[in-house]
Amino acid sequence: MARPTTSSTATARARPAASRNALPGRLSPGMACDTAFRIIARRHLAAVLAQHDGTCRGDPEALHQIRIALTHLRTAIRFFSPMVDDALRPKVWAELKWLNSQLGMVRDLDVAIERVVAEAGDELAVIAELQHWDEKRAESHRLLARALQSARYRRLVEQTSSWIESGPWSTRRSKEAIRLRRCPLADHATAQLTEWEKALLRKAKRLRKLDVEKRHKLRILNKRLTYSIESLEDLFGEKSLTKQKSILKQLRRAQKSLGQLNDDARGQTLAASLNEAVPKAGIRFLDRKREKKLLRTASTAYRKLDKAKPFRSSDLTPDSEPED
């Protein structure tokens, strides 16, 4: 059972660092990258903390949302690399990766169970199969709740918050470090979005030939670009909002298809662990017709994305500067 003070303690430890430096409430094109990073990273760390209690209680939606927030935070760290690449970053990254792995197992089981329920055929057989899935999920959730209530998790929150606010990256005095911190957000964002979009589309051209592992990597690139555009929402004015929504529409369509393919692959792996109890559990996640349809949907989305005009600096400069 979750200790009621765990989340509040972790949140309380994260707040002091954030309150030391008052920041604007919104991003703006000319904002320095160090300020922009703090604003974005704070938002996503706060979103992680907000879902802590629900995740500990076993709420599947809270678990889903905390994973999204955590991925947003990790994406922000990558987006502002190499500015934030200091001696502490590997430690912070390793701990965030650890947390993601703890969350991932339970989430994969939630998705697999949803699939079993949705495709229920023989009711008695499904009930027996679900019992084994539920037992595995309950065991994984106990381990997750223990991790979220641990001293390691509390240190992660405190360390990450402190690093965002005043890590070594923020005080390095080399000319390059200072340039990176002072670089206008719109300039950095345009260059980074362009680079990531080119890499994504280059790999997407071989989508149908990719194996499961490489397809998963493509999905990560897709998610990275999607989440970055979402985090920069403040920068899109009326003229570029339509373009932003159109690009996000194709990215999300591809992301959904690739996500379902990844869920199927994870489901097969998890089902393999139930082989003795449920010998044919893995068959449920093998559907070639479904796979072809999902690949076709993703491929179409990438073709449309490739035809769209790439982001320009002017797209990230609203008609009027937002108020703080």
TIVEXSE-31636 format. One record per residue (C-alpha): residue number from 1; x, y, z. Coordinates in pm, 1 decimal. Last residue first. Example, Ala and Ser with C-alpha at 12.3 -4.5 7.8 and 13.67 -1.06 7.14 Angstrom:
// TIVEXSE-31636
2 / 1367.0 / -106.0 / 714.0
1 / 1230.0 / -450.0 / 780.0
This chain:
// TIVEXSE-31636
324 / 485.2 / 3647.7 / -1925.5
323 / 298.3 / 3801.8 / -2218.5
322 / 332.0 / 3640.0 / -2555.3
321 / 522.5 / 3827.2 / -2828.6
320 / 298.9 / 3912.3 / -3121.3
319 / 265.4 / 3753.8 / -3466.1
318 / 423.1 / 3438.5 / -3329.8
317 / 781.9 / 3351.0 / -3425.8
316 / 830.8 / 2976.0 / -3450.5
315 / 704.0 / 2946.9 / -3807.0
314 / 938.5 / 3230.5 / -3906.4
313 / 1238.8 / 3015.9 / -3812.0
312 / 1131.9 / 2758.4 / -4067.8
311 / 969.9 / 2420.1 / -4020.8
310 / 979.5 / 2184.0 / -4315.7
309 / 722.6 / 2213.9 / -4595.8
308 / 492.1 / 1913.9 / -4612.4
307 / 549.1 / 1651.5 / -4883.2
306 / 757.7 / 1432.2 / -4651.1
305 / 482.2 / 1443.2 / -4390.2
304 / 232.4 / 1312.6 / -4644.6
303 / 465.1 / 1025.2 / -4733.5
302 / 524.0 / 959.3 / -4362.8
301 / 151.4 / 930.5 / -4292.6
300 / 105.7 / 690.4 / -4584.4
299 / 386.0 / 469.6 / -4453.8
298 / 231.9 / 463.3 / -4105.5
297 / -107.2 / 356.0 / -4239.5
296 / 46.6 / 88.6 / -4463.4
295 / 251.8 / -49.9 / -4176.0
294 / -60.3 / -70.0 / -3959.7
293 / -254.2 / -250.9 / -4233.8
292 / 29.1 / -495.9 / -4299.3
291 / 55.6 / -579.0 / -3928.9
290 / -319.8 / -631.5 / -3895.3
289 / -316.5 / -878.0 / -4183.7
288 / -14.1 / -1053.5 / -4036.9
287 / -183.7 / -1108.0 / -3699.0
286 / 32.2 / -1262.4 / -3426.5
285 / -55.9 / -1115.5 / -3086.3
284 / -330.1 / -1364.6 / -3001.5
283 / -102.0 / -1650.0 / -3104.4
282 / 123.6 / -1570.4 / -2808.4
281 / -123.6 / -1703.6 / -2551.4
280 / -131.7 / -2050.6 / -2707.5
279 / 33.8 / -2250.0 / -2426.5
278 / -133.8 / -2060.9 / -2137.4
277 / 16.3 / -2185.2 / -1809.9
276 / 336.2 / -2329.4 / -1955.9
275 / 366.5 / -2062.0 / -2224.0
274 / 301.2 / -1769.1 / -1992.8
273 / 650.3 / -1619.4 / -2031.7
272 / 608.8 / -1638.4 / -2408.5
271 / 297.8 / -1424.8 / -2371.5
270 / 514.9 / -1139.1 / -2248.0
269 / 731.9 / -1153.7 / -2559.1
268 / 431.5 / -1180.5 / -2788.1
267 / 267.5 / -886.1 / -2612.5
266 / 583.0 / -679.9 / -2652.9
265 / 573.4 / -740.0 / -3029.0
264 / 203.3 / -657.4 / -3044.0
263 / 256.2 / -342.4 / -2837.0
262 / 533.6 / -238.3 / -3077.4
261 / 301.6 / -278.0 / -3374.3
260 / 36.7 / -78.8 / -3189.8
259 / 289.0 / 194.2 / -3117.1
258 / 402.4 / 204.1 / -3478.8
257 / 42.5 / 257.6 / -3585.9
256 / -23.7 / 524.3 / -3323.3
255 / 304.3 / 701.8 / -3393.7
254 / 234.1 / 713.8 / -3767.0
253 / -100.1 / 882.7 / -3703.3
252 / 57.1 / 1104.8 / -3438.3
251 / 327.5 / 1220.9 / -3678.3
250 / 72.9 / 1282.7 / -3954.7
249 / -152.8 / 1492.9 / -3730.4
248 / 144.0 / 1671.2 / -3573.7
247 / 249.4 / 1795.9 / -3918.2
246 / -100.3 / 1924.8 / -3993.6
245 / -136.3 / 2085.1 / -3649.8
244 / 195.6 / 2269.2 / -3686.9
243 / 106.0 / 2390.5 / -4036.1
242 / -230.3 / 2518.0 / -3917.1
241 / -64.6 / 2692.3 / -3622.4
240 / 188.3 / 2869.7 / -3845.7
239 / -16.3 / 3179.4 / -3928.9
238 / -191.9 / 3193.4 / -3591.2
237 / 132.9 / 3190.2 / -3395.0
236 / 335.4 / 2887.0 / -3290.0
235 / 589.9 / 2955.2 / -3018.0
234 / 381.3 / 2852.4 / -2717.5
233 / 340.4 / 2502.6 / -2866.4
232 / 711.1 / 2429.7 / -2827.2
231 / 653.7 / 2129.0 / -2598.9
230 / 417.6 / 1979.1 / -2858.3
229 / 678.5 / 2014.0 / -3133.0
228 / 932.8 / 1840.8 / -2909.3
227 / 688.0 / 1563.9 / -2821.9
226 / 623.6 / 1483.2 / -3186.4
225 / 991.1 / 1487.7 / -3285.2
224 / 1093.5 / 1253.3 / -3003.1
223 / 792.3 / 1028.7 / -3060.6
222 / 884.4 / 978.8 / -3424.5
221 / 1249.5 / 912.6 / -3335.6
220 / 1135.0 / 658.7 / -3074.9
219 / 905.8 / 492.4 / -3330.3
218 / 1197.9 / 461.2 / -3570.4
217 / 1393.3 / 288.0 / -3294.3
216 / 1103.1 / 45.5 / -3244.9
215 / 1104.0 / -27.7 / -3617.5
214 / 1474.0 / -105.7 / -3588.8
213 / 1403.6 / -359.4 / -3312.2
212 / 1105.2 / -519.8 / -3485.1
211 / 1278.9 / -561.8 / -3820.9
210 / 1273.1 / -286.7 / -4081.9
209 / 1197.1 / -364.0 / -4446.9
208 / 849.1 / -206.2 / -4451.5
207 / 981.3 / 111.1 / -4289.4
206 / 1270.2 / 170.5 / -4533.0
205 / 1157.3 / 523.1 / -4630.4
204 / 1090.5 / 588.0 / -4260.6
203 / 1464.0 / 595.1 / -4187.3
202 / 1522.7 / 901.7 / -4405.8
201 / 1196.7 / 1058.4 / -4288.9
200 / 1300.4 / 1038.1 / -3924.2
199 / 1654.7 / 1166.4 / -3979.0
198 / 1525.4 / 1461.8 / -4183.4
197 / 1265.3 / 1543.4 / -3916.3
196 / 1526.3 / 1529.7 / -3640.2
195 / 1761.6 / 1770.7 / -3817.2
194 / 1485.0 / 2016.2 / -3907.4
193 / 1342.6 / 2010.7 / -3554.7
192 / 1688.0 / 2076.3 / -3409.7
191 / 1774.2 / 2365.8 / -3642.6
190 / 1437.2 / 2536.3 / -3600.2
189 / 1442.8 / 2486.5 / -3222.9
188 / 1791.4 / 2634.4 / -3184.7
187 / 1704.7 / 2948.5 / -3380.1
186 / 1362.6 / 2991.1 / -3216.9
185 / 1511.0 / 2946.0 / -2868.7
184 / 1761.6 / 3228.3 / -2907.4
183 / 2117.4 / 3107.0 / -2825.4
182 / 2228.4 / 3237.8 / -2486.6
181 / 2287.6 / 2896.1 / -2328.3
180 / 2462.5 / 2760.2 / -2637.5
179 / 2682.4 / 3067.3 / -2671.1
178 / 2783.5 / 3050.7 / -2304.5
177 / 2884.7 / 2686.7 / -2341.1
176 / 3078.3 / 2762.2 / -2660.6
175 / 3264.8 / 3055.5 / -2503.9
174 / 3365.5 / 2840.0 / -2206.8
173 / 3232.6 / 2951.9 / -1869.7
172 / 3028.6 / 2652.1 / -1754.6
171 / 2764.4 / 2768.2 / -1507.9
170 / 2435.6 / 2622.3 / -1633.2
169 / 2577.3 / 2289.2 / -1754.6
168 / 2712.8 / 2225.1 / -1403.2
167 / 2352.3 / 2180.1 / -1284.0
166 / 2161.0 / 2476.0 / -1142.4
165 / 1789.6 / 2452.0 / -1214.8
164 / 1757.5 / 2134.9 / -1418.2
163 / 2023.6 / 1961.8 / -1207.5
162 / 1844.2 / 2046.7 / -882.3
161 / 1514.9 / 1910.9 / -1013.3
160 / 1679.1 / 1593.5 / -1142.8
159 / 1865.7 / 1533.4 / -815.7
158 / 1559.3 / 1586.7 / -598.4
157 / 1333.9 / 1370.6 / -811.6
156 / 1592.8 / 1094.4 / -849.4
155 / 1675.2 / 1105.0 / -477.3
154 / 1307.1 / 1047.7 / -400.0
153 / 1296.8 / 756.9 / -645.6
152 / 1607.3 / 598.7 / -492.4
151 / 1466.3 / 640.8 / -141.8
150 / 1183.8 / 412.8 / -248.0
149 / 810.2 / 472.1 / -270.2
148 / 802.2 / 470.6 / -650.3
147 / 1020.0 / 156.4 / -657.1
146 / 791.6 / -27.1 / -412.3
145 / 488.3 / 70.0 / -619.6
144 / 663.1 / -68.0 / -930.0
143 / 750.6 / -398.9 / -762.8
142 / 394.5 / -442.2 / -641.8
141 / 274.6 / -348.0 / -990.5
140 / 482.5 / -622.3 / -1150.3
139 / 333.1 / -886.1 / -919.2
138 / -20.2 / -762.7 / -982.7
137 / 42.3 / -763.6 / -1360.6
136 / 169.3 / -1122.3 / -1356.2
135 / -131.8 / -1234.0 / -1156.9
134 / -360.4 / -1042.4 / -1391.1
133 / -210.3 / -1211.8 / -1698.0
132 / -252.2 / -1556.1 / -1537.1
131 / -613.0 / -1485.9 / -1441.5
130 / -675.2 / -1341.7 / -1785.7
129 / -600.8 / -1678.4 / -1945.0
128 / -852.8 / -1862.0 / -1727.8
127 / -1119.5 / -1600.0 / -1795.0
126 / -1037.6 / -1612.1 / -2167.1
125 / -1079.8 / -1989.3 / -2177.4
124 / -1416.7 / -1963.6 / -2006.2
123 / -1533.6 / -1686.4 / -2238.0
122 / -1430.8 / -1854.3 / -2564.7
121 / -1369.4 / -1549.5 / -2783.8
120 / -1237.0 / -1238.9 / -2613.0
119 / -1056.1 / -1011.1 / -2856.1
118 / -1105.4 / -690.6 / -2660.0
117 / -1029.8 / -861.2 / -2326.0
116 / -702.0 / -1010.9 / -2450.4
115 / -600.1 / -679.3 / -2608.1
114 / -674.7 / -485.2 / -2289.5
113 / -464.5 / -738.9 / -2097.5
112 / -172.7 / -682.0 / -2335.1
111 / -197.0 / -303.3 / -2293.1
110 / -200.1 / -328.7 / -1913.1
109 / 89.8 / -575.9 / -1926.2
108 / 300.1 / -337.7 / -2134.1
107 / 219.0 / -58.2 / -1887.8
106 / 332.6 / -272.6 / -1594.0
105 / 664.9 / -350.6 / -1761.4
104 / 724.6 / 5.3 / -1876.1
103 / 691.9 / 184.2 / -1543.6
102 / 1000.1 / 24.6 / -1390.3
101 / 1190.4 / 66.6 / -1718.1
100 / 1101.5 / 436.0 / -1728.7
99 / 1226.6 / 483.7 / -1373.8
98 / 1561.0 / 325.4 / -1461.6
97 / 1588.8 / 546.2 / -1772.2
96 / 1529.9 / 851.4 / -1554.0
95 / 1804.5 / 728.4 / -1322.6
94 / 2048.5 / 670.9 / -1609.2
93 / 1974.5 / 1013.9 / -1755.2
92 / 2043.2 / 1193.6 / -1426.6
91 / 2370.8 / 1004.9 / -1387.2
90 / 2473.9 / 1066.8 / -1749.6
89 / 2382.5 / 1438.1 / -1713.0
88 / 2596.9 / 1499.2 / -1405.6
87 / 2929.5 / 1563.9 / -1584.9
86 / 2770.8 / 1803.7 / -1834.8
85 / 2572.3 / 1771.0 / -2156.6
84 / 2305.5 / 2036.3 / -2098.0
83 / 2393.7 / 2258.4 / -2394.0
82 / 2475.9 / 1957.2 / -2615.5
81 / 2186.3 / 1873.4 / -2606.9
80 / 1875.5 / 2085.5 / -2562.9
79 / 1644.7 / 1847.6 / -2749.8
78 / 1792.4 / 1544.2 / -2576.0
77 / 1704.4 / 1680.4 / -2231.2
76 / 1362.1 / 1784.8 / -2357.9
75 / 1303.9 / 1432.0 / -2490.7
74 / 1379.9 / 1286.9 / -2147.4
73 / 1121.1 / 1518.8 / -1994.5
72 / 857.5 / 1438.7 / -2256.5
71 / 925.2 / 1067.3 / -2205.4
70 / 868.7 / 1112.9 / -1831.6
69 / 544.2 / 1299.7 / -1892.3
68 / 419.7 / 1026.4 / -2127.7
67 / 516.4 / 756.8 / -1878.2
66 / 338.2 / 943.2 / -1598.6
65 / 28.3 / 969.8 / -1817.2
64 / 6.8 / 597.3 / -1892.0
63 / 56.3 / 506.0 / -1526.6
62 / -211.2 / 754.0 / -1424.4
61 / -442.3 / 595.1 / -1683.1
60 / -371.2 / 242.7 / -1551.9
59 / -454.7 / 339.8 / -1189.6
58 / -257.8 / 97.6 / -969.4
57 / -261.7 / 296.6 / -645.5
56 / 107.4 / 380.4 / -686.9
55 / 30.8 / 517.5 / -1032.6
54 / -242.7 / 738.9 / -891.9
53 / -8.6 / 871.5 / -624.7
52 / 273.4 / 955.3 / -866.9
51 / 70.4 / 1116.7 / -1146.4
50 / 131.4 / 1479.1 / -1038.6
49 / 501.6 / 1407.4 / -984.3
48 / 553.1 / 1317.5 / -1351.0
47 / 359.2 / 1626.8 / -1462.6
46 / 579.8 / 1845.2 / -1240.4
45 / 886.3 / 1694.9 / -1409.3
44 / 728.7 / 1776.3 / -1746.0
43 / 657.3 / 2139.5 / -1671.0
42 / 991.8 / 2193.7 / -1502.0
41 / 1176.1 / 2055.2 / -1804.4
40 / 997.8 / 2294.4 / -2040.6
39 / 1057.0 / 2607.1 / -1830.8
38 / 1415.6 / 2512.5 / -1743.0
37 / 1501.1 / 2438.4 / -2105.4
36 / 1353.5 / 2769.1 / -2221.7
35 / 1562.3 / 2964.9 / -1970.9
34 / 1883.3 / 2792.6 / -2082.5
33 / 1785.2 / 2836.8 / -2447.4
32 / 1759.9 / 3215.6 / -2424.3
31 / 1417.0 / 3353.8 / -2512.9
30 / 1392.9 / 3524.7 / -2850.4
29 / 1112.4 / 3302.7 / -2976.4
28 / 901.7 / 3310.7 / -2656.9
27 / 810.0 / 3037.0 / -2409.5
26 / 541.5 / 3091.5 / -2151.9
25 / 504.6 / 3144.6 / -1776.6
24 / 823.3 / 3345.9 / -1752.4
23 / 1069.1 / 3219.7 / -1490.0
22 / 1116.5 / 3289.3 / -1118.5
21 / 1438.3 / 3127.5 / -1000.2
20 / 1454.7 / 2996.0 / -644.1
19 / 1105.0 / 2849.8 / -668.2
18 / 1211.1 / 2561.0 / -891.8
17 / 1481.3 / 2443.7 / -652.4
16 / 1240.0 / 2465.1 / -360.4
15 / 968.6 / 2271.6 / -547.0
14 / 1138.6 / 1936.9 / -607.0
13 / 1174.2 / 1847.8 / -239.8
12 / 809.5 / 1928.2 / -179.8
11 / 710.4 / 1709.9 / -471.6
10 / 905.3 / 1413.9 / -337.2
9 / 758.6 / 1462.8 / 7.9
8 / 406.5 / 1504.8 / -127.6
7 / 444.6 / 1190.9 / -335.6
6 / 573.0 / 977.4 / -49.7
5 / 346.9 / 1113.7 / 223.0
4 / 47.7 / 889.5 / 163.2
3 / 253.0 / 569.3 / 186.9
2 / 134.1 / 343.9 / -92.8
1 / 0.0 / 0.0 / 0.0
